[in-house]
Amino acid sequence: MGSGGSKSTALMLLVLNLGLYITVTIIAGWAVNQAIETTHETASVLSIPARIFPIYFPMGNMATGLLVIFSLLAGVVGVATSVTGVTSVLQWNGPNLCAAASSSLLTWALTMLAMGLACKDIYVGWTDANLRTLEVMTIIASATQLFCTGAIHAGAEDFAPTTLAAGTV
C-alpha cells in the first residue's frame, strides 16, 4: 500500500496548517482586542440596534465582525487539530488516523464558514491591510485544510476493513 507518500504529505500539510492557523488566530485576536478597546467610545453614539452588541468593529465593514469571530474560532480549533494531527500521523495506526480524520473534517468545515465570510467581506469591500491579510490567510487555510483532510482520509483508508464479515450485507 502507498501509505508512505500519504503519511509524508499529511505531515507536511499539518505543519503548514499549524503555521497558517497560528497566524489567523493572532490576527483575529488582535482585531477582537482592537474592537473591545474602542467599543465604548465608538458605539456610544450609534443608534440602538448597533449599540446592543457587546463588541463593535470600527474597522472594516458590517461583515467584519462575523469574519473575525469565526476566523478566531476556526484558528483555535485548527491549531488544536494540527497539533493532535501531527502526533496521530506520526503514530500512523487505525484509531489515531480515524480521530485525526474526523477532527480534520470538523476544522475544514469551520474554516469553510470563515472563508465564506471572508469572501463576503471582500465583496462588500473597504477593509484595512490587517483584515485583508486575515481574509487571504483564511482562504489559503481552507484550501490547505481540504488537501490535508484528503491526505489523512487516504491514509485512514489503508486501515479500513476490505472484506465483509460472513452473514452481513
Secondary structure by P-SEA (a helix, b strand, c coil): ccaaaaaaaaaaaaaaaaaaaaaaaaaaaaaaaaaaaaccccccccccccccccccccccccaaaaaaaaaaaaaaaaaaaaaaaaaaaaaccaaaaaaaaaaaaaaaaaaaaaaaaaaaaaaaccccaaaaaaaaaaaaaaaaaaaaaaaaaaaaaaacccccccccc
